[in-house]
Amino acid sequence: MGIFRLLTILLIAWLCYALYKRYLKNKSPKRPMKKGKNLENIVKCEHCAMHIPEHEAIVDKGRYYCSEEHKRISNKS
């Protein structure tokens, strides 16, 4: 009878531990998704291929550049 009692206690302890971990996992705060209006497009510089936010890019003839220098260099070619 002693081994059966020990196994039962271990099983109950493991079950309590597993349920507690699941409870903590579900309780953790989840970050809300950003609204569509806060998302911003990322564009690639035509000269160096660096990715930058669209509002920081310099646009010339439908092409995006990360700086005035890259715009000037690309327009010379």
Backbone as a chain_set.jsonl record, in Angstrom:
{"seq": "MGIFRLLTILLIAWLCYALYKRYLKNKSPKRPMKKGKNLENIVKCEHCAMHIPEHEAIVDKGRYYCSEEHKRISNKS", "coords": {"N": [[0.815, -1.2, 0.0], [2.038, 1.222, 0.502], [3.663, 2.134, -1.68], [1.752, 2.628, -3.62], [0.324, 4.744, -2.479], [2.323, 6.73, -2.431], [2.834, 7.065, -5.183], [0.328, 8.075, -5.95], [0.233, 10.503, -4.546], [2.415, 11.82, -5.754], [1.43, 11.977, -8.381], [-0.805, 13.647, -8.035], [0.492, 15.963, -7.126], [2.053, 16.587, -9.397], [-0.012, 17.092, -11.233], [-1.247, 19.337, -10.066], [0.887, 21.16, -10.287], [1.152, 21.309, -13.12], [-1.348, 22.383, -13.828], [-1.181, 24.838, -12.499], [0.967, 26.07, -13.863], [-0.218, 26.347, -16.406], [-2.264, 28.09, -15.734], [-0.789, 30.394, -15.039], [0.383, 30.961, -17.502], [-1.828, 31.625, -19.115], [-2.689, 33.833, -17.756], [-0.807, 35.815, -18.135], [-0.147, 39.085, -19.387], [-1.156, 40.078, -22.617], [0.153, 41.701, -25.435], [-1.627, 44.166, -27.105], [-2.652, 44.205, -30.534], [-1.449, 46.551, -32.922], [-3.353, 49.216, -34.22], [-4.592, 49.58, -37.582], [-4.166, 52.16, -38.543], [-1.865, 53.026, -37.303], [0.183, 51.63, -38.383], [2.995, 51.587, -40.572], [4.351, 51.988, -43.812], [7.258, 50.402, -45.085], [10.012, 51.248, -47.038], [12.422, 50.69, -49.681], [15.639, 51.96, -50.251], [16.661, 53.092, -53.394], [19.31, 53.269, -54.092], [21.147, 52.196, -52.069], [19.761, 50.09, -50.983], [18.822, 50.067, -48.396], [16.366, 49.673, -45.876], [13.786, 51.855, -44.966], [11.462, 53.896, -43.046], [8.526, 55.036, -44.723], [7.759, 57.713, -44.378], [10.155, 58.974, -43.814], [11.602, 58.763, -46.077], [13.005, 60.026, -49.151], [11.396, 61.031, -51.966], [11.565, 60.647, -55.424], [10.516, 60.869, -58.627], [8.892, 58.619, -58.248], [10.588, 56.864, -57.006], [12.338, 55.757, -54.089], [14.574, 57.141, -51.7], [17.179, 57.117, -49.225], [18.638, 59.306, -48.5], [19.518, 62.682, -49.489], [21.914, 62.716, -50.844], [22.142, 60.092, -51.929], [20.006, 60.185, -53.66], [20.884, 62.164, -55.419], [23.238, 60.944, -56.466], [22.147, 58.677, -57.731], [20.57, 59.877, -59.683], [22.459, 60.95, -61.402], [23.415, 58.823, -62.824]], "CA": [[0.0, 0.0, 0.0], [2.891, 2.404, 0.63], [4.101, 2.621, -2.996], [0.569, 3.157, -4.298], [0.039, 6.047, -1.87], [3.38, 7.635, -2.887], [2.566, 7.378, -6.589], [-0.873, 8.912, -6.005], [0.624, 11.843, -4.09], [3.241, 12.406, -6.817], [0.553, 12.286, -9.508], [-1.602, 14.823, -7.661], [1.419, 17.101, -7.092], [2.374, 16.926, -10.779], [-1.216, 17.665, -11.828], [-1.375, 20.702, -9.524], [1.949, 21.949, -10.906], [0.816, 21.528, -14.526], [-2.476, 23.313, -13.878], [-0.697, 26.148, -12.068], [1.731, 26.641, -14.975], [-1.18, 26.723, -17.438], [-2.951, 29.274, -15.223], [0.124, 31.531, -15.169], [0.574, 31.247, -18.926], [-3.033, 32.295, -19.601], [-2.86, 35.079, -17.02], [0.178, 36.806, -18.553], [-0.748, 40.089, -20.264], [-0.803, 39.996, -24.028], [0.197, 43.02, -26.054], [-2.652, 44.318, -28.143], [-2.177, 44.502, -31.881], [-1.585, 47.946, -33.296], [-4.424, 49.509, -35.169], [-4.115, 49.767, -38.944], [-3.751, 53.528, -38.815], [-0.545, 53.238, -36.731], [1.179, 50.899, -39.155], [3.629, 52.425, -41.579], [5.029, 51.253, -44.872], [8.712, 50.445, -45.14], [10.442, 51.273, -48.429], [13.833, 50.393, -49.883], [16.4, 52.969, -50.989], [17.057, 52.6, -54.723], [20.767, 53.277, -54.238], [21.872, 51.299, -51.159], [18.836, 49.009, -50.601], [18.486, 50.121, -46.976], [14.934, 49.819, -45.643], [13.481, 52.993, -44.121], [10.035, 54.233, -43.031], [8.135, 55.825, -45.884], [7.709, 59.144, -44.078], [11.522, 59.493, -43.771], [12.22, 58.593, -47.394], [12.957, 61.111, -50.121], [10.772, 60.455, -53.157], [11.875, 61.331, -56.679], [10.038, 60.111, -59.79], [8.353, 57.348, -57.799], [11.639, 56.056, -56.376], [12.614, 56.157, -52.72], [15.984, 57.253, -51.328], [17.351, 57.347, -47.789], [19.26, 60.614, -48.29], [19.636, 63.528, -50.686], [23.126, 62.299, -51.557], [21.834, 58.903, -52.724], [19.117, 60.647, -54.747], [21.732, 62.879, -56.384], [24.122, 59.966, -57.112], [21.355, 57.823, -58.615], [20.082, 60.664, -60.819], [23.573, 61.181, -62.317], [23.63, 57.616, -63.651]], "C": [[0.857, 1.262, 0.0], [3.291, 2.996, -0.713], [2.935, 3.225, -3.767], [0.23, 4.546, -3.784], [1.062, 7.09, -2.351], [3.153, 8.047, -4.349], [1.343, 8.288, -6.752], [-0.547, 10.345, -5.594], [1.466, 12.541, -5.15], [2.398, 12.796, -8.024], [-0.282, 13.531, -9.23], [-0.721, 16.075, -7.644], [1.771, 17.54, -8.507], [1.181, 17.586, -11.478], [-1.437, 19.097, -11.347], [-0.34, 21.632, -10.151], [1.618, 22.28, -12.355], [-0.343, 22.517, -14.669], [-2.06, 24.725, -13.48], [0.106, 26.826, -13.18], [0.799, 27.109, -16.093], [-1.931, 27.994, -17.031], [-2.069, 30.508, -15.377], [0.317, 31.926, -16.629], [-0.627, 32.01, -19.488], [-3.233, 33.65, -18.94], [-1.925, 36.177, -17.518], [-0.449, 37.787, -19.545], [-0.252, 39.952, -21.702], [-0.84, 41.391, -24.61], [-0.868, 43.109, -27.13], [-2.005, 44.64, -29.488], [-2.364, 45.975, -32.16], [-2.724, 48.098, -34.29], [-3.811, 49.763, -36.543], [-3.609, 51.167, -39.218], [-2.354, 53.82, -38.265], [0.557, 52.526, -37.515], [1.737, 51.805, -40.248], [4.348, 51.548, -42.596], [6.538, 51.449, -44.765], [9.101, 50.355, -46.612], [11.949, 51.055, -48.498], [14.479, 51.501, -50.697], [16.866, 52.366, -52.309], [18.574, 52.5, -54.873], [21.446, 52.208, -53.374], [21.04, 50.133, -50.654], [18.551, 48.964, -49.099], [16.981, 50.345, -46.826], [14.699, 50.938, -44.623], [11.975, 53.234, -44.103], [9.699, 55.193, -44.17], [8.129, 57.325, -45.588], [9.098, 59.782, -44.0], [12.191, 59.455, -45.141], [12.071, 59.854, -48.238], [12.48, 60.49, -51.426], [11.125, 61.311, -54.367], [11.473, 60.414, -57.828], [9.561, 58.71, -59.385], [9.37, 56.419, -57.163], [11.961, 56.626, -55.004], [14.113, 56.144, -52.457], [16.075, 57.555, -49.842], [17.995, 58.694, -47.504], [19.298, 61.375, -49.615], [20.843, 63.117, -51.518], [22.853, 61.08, -52.441], [20.9, 59.257, -53.878], [19.953, 61.311, -55.835], [22.62, 61.901, -57.159], [23.329, 59.123, -58.113], [20.844, 58.586, -59.827], [21.183, 60.985, -61.807], [23.739, 60.007, -63.285], [22.693, 57.539, -64.808]], "O": [[0.398, 2.298, -0.482], [3.269, 4.215, -0.884], [3.102, 4.214, -4.482], [-0.115, 5.431, -4.567], [0.684, 8.224, -2.647], [3.265, 9.221, -4.701], [1.34, 9.174, -7.606], [-1.005, 11.294, -6.23], [1.261, 13.724, -5.421], [2.632, 13.844, -8.626], [-0.442, 14.378, -10.108], [-1.148, 17.135, -8.101], [1.789, 18.737, -8.793], [1.359, 18.54, -12.234], [-1.778, 19.973, -12.142], [-0.659, 22.767, -10.506], [1.787, 23.425, -12.775], [-0.313, 23.389, -15.537], [-2.535, 25.7, -14.062], [-0.054, 28.023, -13.415], [1.021, 28.175, -16.666], [-2.201, 28.861, -17.862], [-2.548, 31.56, -15.801], [0.404, 33.113, -16.944], [-0.449, 32.95, -20.263], [-3.883, 34.525, -19.511], [-2.222, 37.358, -17.339], [-1.192, 37.379, -20.437], [0.934, 39.735, -21.947], [-1.746, 42.173, -24.32], [-0.987, 42.217, -27.971], [-0.948, 45.267, -29.555], [-3.325, 46.584, -31.691], [-3.003, 47.205, -35.091], [-2.638, 50.121, -36.645], [-2.713, 51.349, -40.043], [-1.712, 54.769, -38.714], [1.739, 52.805, -37.317], [1.041, 52.672, -40.775], [4.883, 50.493, -42.257], [7.019, 52.522, -44.402], [8.597, 49.505, -47.346], [12.659, 51.214, -47.505], [13.934, 51.932, -51.713], [17.403, 51.258, -52.336], [19.066, 51.726, -55.694], [22.229, 51.407, -53.882], [21.566, 49.266, -49.957], [18.092, 47.944, -48.585], [16.393, 51.125, -47.575], [15.322, 50.969, -43.562], [11.275, 52.831, -45.032], [10.502, 56.055, -44.528], [8.461, 58.125, -46.463], [9.216, 61.002, -44.107], [13.245, 60.061, -45.331], [11.139, 60.638, -48.059], [13.081, 59.541, -51.93], [10.999, 62.535, -54.339], [12.018, 59.322, -57.984], [9.803, 57.737, -60.098], [9.033, 55.287, -56.816], [11.867, 57.834, -54.786], [14.831, 55.261, -52.925], [15.175, 58.164, -49.264], [17.912, 59.186, -46.378], [19.136, 60.805, -50.694], [20.802, 63.164, -52.747], [23.293, 61.046, -53.59], [21.004, 58.677, -54.959], [19.758, 61.055, -57.023], [22.742, 62.016, -58.379], [23.798, 58.884, -59.227], [20.696, 58.001, -60.9], [20.882, 61.274, -62.965], [24.155, 60.19, -64.429], [22.752, 56.589, -65.588]]}, "num_chains": 1, "name": "protein.A"}
